[in-house]
Amino acid sequence: MQGQVRTWASVAAAAALIAASASAQFNDGFESYAASAAGTVFTTGTPNSGGWEQWDGAANSQSMCFGPGAAIAAHGGSNFIGTQLGCDTIRQFTQFSTGHWEISIWTYVPGGASPSPMQDDQYAVFLNEYNHFGPYEWATQIIFDPSLGEVRADNGISLVTNAPQYGVGTTLTFDAWKELSIDVDVTNDVATVSYDGAAIGDPFNWSLGPFGQNVGVVANFACIDLYANSTTLAGFMYWDDFDVSAAGGPPGPTTYCTVGTSASGCNPTIGFSGTPSASASSGFTLSASNVDTTRTGLFFYAITDLSFVPAQWGVGGTSYLCMKAPTQRMNAQNSGGTTGCTGAYSQDWNAFMAANPGALGSPRAAGASFDAQLWMRDPPSPKSTLLSNGLRFVLAP
């Protein structure tokens, strides 16, 4: 099958812009973890399959992963995580010791109108250095304070005024997903923090820490820590769609279009982990959760065409074809699972492309944009099949 590759920028410009660092970007929408409406234990002391664990390798069952039917909807996809009662959930990294990065995580603080409001401070902590049982070196920490209705950033000394910025803040938004983002140029040791698109304070030296007093610390992004302060006051704070991308590089993968509903009420939702790449032989996994059990299904993809309007999949169907032909089918598989909507699918797109050099979109090029979707059997539905929502992604080098 033939098609012209649509690029996010010209292939040459995109490759020159992000070649040094884009292959190291990280993203996790928590779609690959077991979840339920009530939440399931997210990590219990040893790193889970996504690398998340508890501070110093401890066990804490109050870090939970929530799925369809939870009290709130996820920011993207179906799943998100919640922290409460002293849990200290971390993710370590080794690939961000140089370069210029955009760190993003979506946050949700249940307010007083919520059936289960967050009752005490929670933190997003970023560290230059982390080791179980130390040493640890803070870069900055952002405090979500429900009692004062504030988001405060301990950013260290301003590079504009040379004044301390400890506790600089802005208004906290309750009961809505809001983005916390950090622009950190690790190579030049400069960072800024933003909440809901607005900067909190001035740029500061990342290595010097929240008080601006770290001595001899090498600038690095080594760890994120999602910390619930109180061990006695229950109340979750929620987190979703954690992403680290090369500053100025291509956008991270995003979901779009409509999730279909199977005849038995399941909603097959597409997700991903890793980085789509023009050169890597593995490392970008398409996933689908909340799927009927023991159903045959497969992922398929197309080259992005922004002019295409999603079309209903069968007369009276609940799902939509979210991409324009020509399309490329990937390998058929069985959803497995036990009962209800516990089936799932996953396939590494990078590996498929490496193993199939004649597939649509080959040869891969940095900056090329693709759309992916899940197709599965569902005999009672129109066309006897069902589609997930869509995932759009742009290739790093």
C-alpha positions as CSV (number, residue, x, y, z in Angstrom):
1,M,0.0,0.0,0.0
2,Q,1.2,3.5,-0.8
3,G,0.7,6.9,0.8
4,Q,2.5,10.1,1.3
5,V,3.8,10.7,4.8
6,R,2.5,13.8,6.5
7,T,5.2,15.3,8.7
8,W,4.9,17.4,11.8
9,A,7.7,19.5,10.4
10,S,10.0,18.7,7.5
11,V,11.8,15.5,8.1
12,A,15.2,17.2,8.0
13,A,14.1,20.0,10.4
14,A,12.6,17.6,12.9
15,A,15.6,15.3,12.9
16,A,18.0,18.2,13.4
17,L,15.9,19.6,16.2
18,I,15.5,16.5,18.3
19,A,18.0,13.9,17.2
20,A,20.2,14.1,20.3
21,S,17.4,13.6,22.9
22,A,14.0,12.6,21.6
23,S,14.6,8.9,21.7
24,A,14.9,9.2,25.5
25,Q,11.5,10.8,26.1
26,F,9.1,9.0,28.5
27,N,5.3,8.9,28.8
28,D,2.8,7.0,30.9
29,G,-1.0,7.3,30.8
30,F,-1.3,4.4,33.3
31,E,-3.3,2.4,30.7
32,S,-1.3,-0.8,31.0
33,Y,-2.0,-1.4,34.7
34,A,-4.8,-3.3,36.3
35,A,-7.5,-0.9,37.5
36,S,-11.1,-0.9,38.7
37,A,-13.7,1.7,39.6
38,A,-12.7,1.4,43.3
39,G,-9.0,1.4,42.4
40,T,-6.4,-1.4,42.7
41,V,-3.0,-1.2,44.4
42,F,-0.7,0.5,42.1
43,T,2.7,-0.5,43.7
44,T,3.5,-2.4,46.8
45,G,7.2,-1.9,47.4
46,T,8.9,-3.4,44.3
47,P,8.9,-1.6,40.9
48,N,5.9,-2.5,38.8
49,S,6.1,-3.1,35.1
50,G,6.2,0.6,34.4
51,G,9.0,1.2,36.9
52,W,6.9,2.9,39.6
53,E,7.6,2.1,43.2
54,Q,7.5,3.5,46.7
55,W,10.2,5.7,48.4
56,D,13.1,3.6,49.7
57,G,11.4,0.6,48.2
58,A,8.8,0.5,51.0
59,A,5.3,-1.0,50.6
60,N,2.2,1.2,50.6
61,S,-1.2,0.1,49.5
62,Q,-2.6,3.6,49.3
63,S,-1.2,4.3,45.9
64,M,-4.0,3.1,43.6
65,C,-4.8,2.8,39.9
66,F,-8.4,3.7,38.9
67,G,-10.2,2.7,35.8
68,P,-13.6,3.0,34.0
69,G,-16.5,3.6,36.4
70,A,-14.4,5.5,39.0
71,A,-15.8,8.7,40.6
72,I,-14.1,10.9,38.0
73,A,-13.1,10.3,34.4
74,A,-9.5,10.0,33.4
75,H,-7.8,12.9,31.7
76,G,-6.9,10.7,28.8
77,G,-7.7,7.1,28.1
78,S,-9.4,5.1,30.8
79,N,-6.9,4.9,33.7
80,F,-5.3,7.3,36.2
81,I,-3.6,7.0,39.6
82,G,-4.5,8.3,43.1
83,T,-2.3,9.0,46.1
84,Q,-3.3,9.4,49.8
85,L,-2.3,8.5,53.4
86,G,1.4,8.9,53.3
87,C,2.1,7.1,50.0
88,D,5.3,8.2,48.4
89,T,5.2,7.0,44.8
90,I,8.3,7.5,42.7
91,R,9.6,6.9,39.2
92,Q,13.4,7.0,38.6
93,F,15.1,7.9,35.3
94,T,18.6,7.6,33.9
95,Q,18.1,9.3,30.5
96,F,17.6,12.9,31.4
97,S,21.1,13.9,32.6
98,T,21.5,16.3,29.7
99,G,19.2,18.1,27.2
100,H,16.2,20.4,27.3
101,W,13.0,18.8,28.5
102,E,9.3,19.5,29.0
103,I,7.9,17.6,32.0
104,S,4.1,17.4,32.2
105,I,1.7,15.7,34.5
106,W,-2.0,16.3,34.8
107,T,-3.4,16.8,38.3
108,Y,-6.9,16.6,39.8
109,V,-7.7,17.8,43.4
110,P,-11.2,16.9,44.7
111,G,-12.6,19.9,46.5
112,G,-15.2,20.4,49.3
113,A,-18.1,19.6,46.9
114,S,-16.6,16.2,46.2
115,P,-17.9,13.2,48.1
116,S,-14.2,12.5,49.0
117,P,-12.3,15.8,49.2
118,M,-8.5,15.9,49.5
119,Q,-8.0,16.8,53.1
120,D,-4.2,17.6,53.4
121,D,-1.3,18.8,51.3
122,Q,0.1,16.6,48.5
123,Y,3.3,17.2,46.6
124,A,5.0,16.7,43.2
125,V,8.7,16.5,44.0
126,F,11.4,16.5,41.4
127,L,15.0,15.4,42.2
128,N,18.4,15.8,40.8
129,E,19.5,12.7,42.6
130,Y,17.6,9.8,44.2
131,N,18.8,6.6,45.8
132,H,17.0,4.2,48.1
133,F,17.9,5.4,51.6
134,G,19.9,8.3,50.1
135,P,21.5,10.4,49.1
136,Y,18.7,12.5,47.8
137,E,18.9,15.9,46.2
138,W,15.8,18.0,45.5
139,A,15.4,20.2,42.5
140,T,12.0,21.7,43.2
141,Q,8.7,20.7,44.8
142,I,5.2,21.8,44.1
143,I,2.7,21.7,46.9
144,F,-1.1,21.3,46.4
145,D,-2.7,22.9,49.5
146,P,-6.5,22.3,49.7
147,S,-7.0,24.3,52.9
148,L,-5.6,27.5,51.4
149,G,-6.6,26.7,47.8
150,E,-3.1,27.3,46.6
151,V,-0.5,25.6,44.4
152,R,2.9,26.6,45.7
153,A,6.3,26.0,44.1
154,D,9.5,25.9,46.1
155,N,11.7,27.0,43.2
156,G,14.8,28.3,44.8
157,I,16.4,31.7,43.9
158,S,15.0,33.8,41.1
159,L,17.5,34.3,38.2
160,V,15.6,37.6,37.5
161,T,15.6,39.2,41.0
162,N,18.1,37.1,42.9
163,A,15.4,36.8,45.6
164,P,14.2,33.5,47.2
165,Q,11.1,32.0,45.7
166,Y,10.3,29.5,48.4
167,G,6.5,29.2,48.6
168,V,5.6,31.3,45.5
169,G,2.1,30.3,44.5
170,T,-1.1,30.6,42.4
171,T,-4.7,29.6,42.8
172,L,-5.5,25.9,43.0
173,T,-8.4,24.7,40.8
174,F,-10.6,22.0,42.4
175,D,-12.5,19.2,40.7
176,A,-10.9,19.6,37.2
177,W,-7.9,18.2,35.4
178,K,-5.1,20.8,35.3
179,E,-1.6,20.5,33.9
180,L,1.6,20.9,36.0
181,S,4.5,21.5,33.7
182,I,8.2,22.2,34.1
183,D,10.6,23.4,31.4
184,V,14.0,22.3,32.4
185,D,17.2,22.9,30.4
186,V,19.4,20.3,32.2
187,T,22.4,21.2,30.1
188,N,22.3,24.9,31.1
189,D,20.8,24.2,34.6
190,V,17.7,26.5,34.2
191,A,14.1,25.7,34.9
192,T,10.6,27.2,35.1
193,V,7.4,25.8,36.6
194,S,3.8,26.4,35.3
195,Y,0.4,25.4,36.5
196,D,-2.6,25.5,34.1
197,G,-0.5,27.3,31.6
198,A,0.7,30.1,33.9
199,A,4.2,30.4,35.2
200,I,4.8,30.1,38.9
201,G,7.7,32.4,39.8
202,D,10.8,33.1,37.8
203,P,13.4,30.9,36.2
204,F,15.8,29.3,38.7
205,N,18.9,27.0,38.8
206,W,17.6,23.4,38.8
207,S,20.7,22.0,40.6
208,L,20.6,24.5,43.5
209,G,17.3,23.1,44.9
210,P,14.2,24.6,46.6
211,F,16.2,26.7,49.0
212,G,18.9,27.6,46.4
213,Q,21.5,26.1,48.7
214,N,22.5,22.8,47.2
215,V,26.3,22.7,46.8
216,G,28.1,20.6,44.3
217,V,25.0,19.0,42.9
218,V,25.0,18.1,39.2
219,A,21.9,19.1,37.3
220,N,19.8,16.1,36.4
221,F,16.2,14.9,36.3
222,A,16.6,11.7,38.2
223,C,13.2,11.1,39.9
224,I,9.6,12.3,40.3
225,D,7.9,11.7,43.6
226,L,4.1,11.9,44.1
227,Y,3.8,12.4,47.9
228,A,0.7,12.4,50.1
229,N,1.7,14.3,53.3
230,S,-0.8,13.0,55.9
231,T,-0.9,9.5,57.2
232,T,-4.2,10.0,59.0
233,L,-6.4,12.3,56.8
234,A,-7.8,10.2,53.9
235,G,-8.5,11.8,50.5
236,F,-7.0,11.0,47.1
237,M,-5.3,13.4,44.8
238,Y,-5.3,12.1,41.2
239,W,-2.6,12.1,38.5
240,D,-2.6,11.2,34.8
241,D,-0.7,11.4,31.5
242,F,2.8,11.9,32.8
243,D,5.1,12.9,29.9
244,V,8.7,14.0,29.4
245,S,9.4,15.3,25.9
246,A,12.3,17.1,24.2
247,A,11.6,20.8,24.3
248,G,10.6,22.0,20.9
249,G,10.3,18.5,19.6
250,P,7.2,16.7,18.3
251,P,4.1,16.4,20.4
252,G,3.6,13.3,22.4
253,P,1.0,10.7,21.3
254,T,-2.6,11.8,21.9
255,T,-6.0,10.0,21.9
256,Y,-8.9,11.3,19.8
257,C,-12.2,10.2,18.3
258,T,-14.9,8.1,19.9
259,V,-14.6,4.9,22.0
260,G,-17.0,2.3,20.9
261,T,-19.3,0.3,23.2
262,S,-19.6,-3.4,22.7
263,A,-22.9,-5.3,23.0
264,S,-21.9,-6.4,26.5
265,G,-21.1,-2.8,27.6
266,C,-17.2,-2.8,27.3
267,N,-15.4,0.3,26.0
268,P,-12.1,-0.8,24.2
269,T,-9.8,2.2,24.9
270,I,-6.5,2.7,23.2
271,G,-3.4,3.6,25.0
272,F,0.4,3.5,24.6
273,S,3.7,3.4,26.4
274,G,7.2,4.3,25.2
275,T,8.3,6.4,22.3
276,P,7.4,6.1,18.6
277,S,10.6,6.1,16.6
278,A,11.9,6.3,13.1
279,S,14.9,4.0,13.9
280,A,14.2,2.0,17.1
281,S,13.5,-1.7,16.7
282,S,11.2,-1.8,19.8
283,G,9.9,0.5,22.6
284,F,6.5,1.9,21.5
285,T,3.7,-0.3,22.6
286,L,0.1,0.2,21.5
287,S,-2.4,-1.1,24.1
288,A,-6.1,-1.5,24.5
289,S,-8.0,-2.0,27.8
290,N,-11.5,-2.5,29.0
291,V,-12.1,-5.2,26.3
292,D,-14.5,-8.1,26.1
293,T,-12.8,-11.4,27.0
294,T,-11.5,-13.9,24.5
295,R,-12.1,-11.8,21.4
296,T,-10.0,-11.8,18.3
297,G,-8.7,-8.3,17.5
298,L,-5.8,-6.4,15.9
299,F,-4.3,-2.9,15.7
300,F,-4.3,-1.1,12.4
301,Y,-2.9,2.2,11.4
302,A,-2.7,4.8,8.7
303,I,-0.7,7.9,7.7
304,T,-2.3,10.9,9.3
305,D,-4.6,12.9,7.1
306,L,-6.0,15.9,9.1
307,S,-8.7,16.5,6.5
308,F,-10.4,13.2,7.2
309,V,-13.7,13.2,9.1
310,P,-14.4,10.1,11.4
311,A,-17.1,7.9,9.9
312,Q,-19.6,5.8,11.8
313,W,-18.6,2.1,11.7
314,G,-21.8,0.4,10.5
315,V,-25.4,1.7,10.5
316,G,-26.4,2.4,14.1
317,G,-22.9,1.5,15.4
318,T,-21.4,3.1,18.4
319,S,-17.8,3.3,17.1
320,Y,-16.1,5.3,14.4
321,L,-13.4,4.7,11.8
322,C,-10.9,7.4,12.9
323,M,-8.4,7.4,10.0
324,K,-8.3,7.6,6.2
325,A,-7.4,4.7,3.9
326,P,-5.0,3.2,3.0
327,T,-4.6,1.3,6.3
328,Q,-2.1,-1.3,7.5
329,R,-3.3,-4.3,9.6
330,M,-1.0,-5.6,12.4
331,N,-1.0,-9.1,13.9
332,A,-4.2,-10.7,15.0
333,Q,-4.4,-11.7,18.7
334,N,-6.8,-12.8,21.4
335,S,-7.9,-10.5,24.2
336,G,-7.7,-13.1,26.9
337,G,-9.2,-12.0,30.3
338,T,-11.5,-13.8,32.7
339,T,-14.9,-12.2,32.9
340,G,-16.6,-8.9,31.9
341,C,-14.3,-6.3,30.4
342,T,-11.0,-7.7,31.6
343,G,-9.6,-8.5,28.1
344,A,-6.6,-6.5,26.7
345,Y,-4.4,-6.2,23.7
346,S,-0.9,-4.9,23.2
347,Q,1.7,-4.8,20.3
348,D,5.0,-3.0,19.8
349,W,4.6,-0.7,16.8
350,N,8.3,0.0,16.5
351,A,9.0,-3.8,16.5
352,F,6.3,-4.4,13.8
353,M,7.8,-1.8,11.5
354,A,11.3,-3.1,12.0
355,A,10.1,-6.7,11.2
356,N,8.0,-5.6,8.2
357,P,10.1,-3.2,6.0
358,G,7.4,-3.2,3.3
359,A,4.6,-2.0,5.7
360,L,2.7,1.2,5.1
361,G,4.8,4.2,6.2
362,S,8.2,2.5,5.4
363,P,10.8,3.6,5.4
364,R,10.1,5.4,8.7
365,A,11.1,9.1,8.9
366,A,11.5,11.4,11.9
367,G,8.5,13.8,12.0
368,A,6.1,11.4,10.2
369,S,2.6,11.3,11.8
370,F,0.4,8.2,12.1
371,D,-3.0,7.3,13.4
372,A,-3.7,3.9,15.1
373,Q,-6.9,2.1,16.2
374,L,-8.1,-1.3,17.5
375,W,-10.4,-3.5,15.6
376,M,-12.1,-6.4,17.4
377,R,-14.8,-9.0,16.8
378,D,-18.2,-8.3,18.4
379,P,-20.8,-10.4,16.7
380,P,-24.0,-8.5,17.9
381,S,-22.7,-5.2,16.7
382,P,-23.1,-3.7,13.3
383,K,-20.5,-5.2,10.9
384,S,-20.0,-7.8,13.7
385,T,-17.0,-5.8,14.8
386,L,-16.1,-2.8,17.0
387,L,-13.5,-0.1,17.0
388,S,-11.6,1.7,19.8
389,N,-10.9,5.4,19.8
390,G,-7.8,6.6,17.9
391,L,-4.2,7.4,18.8
392,R,-2.2,9.9,16.9
393,F,1.6,9.8,17.2
394,V,4.7,11.5,15.6
395,L,8.0,9.7,15.1
396,A,11.1,10.8,17.0
397,P,14.4,9.9,15.2
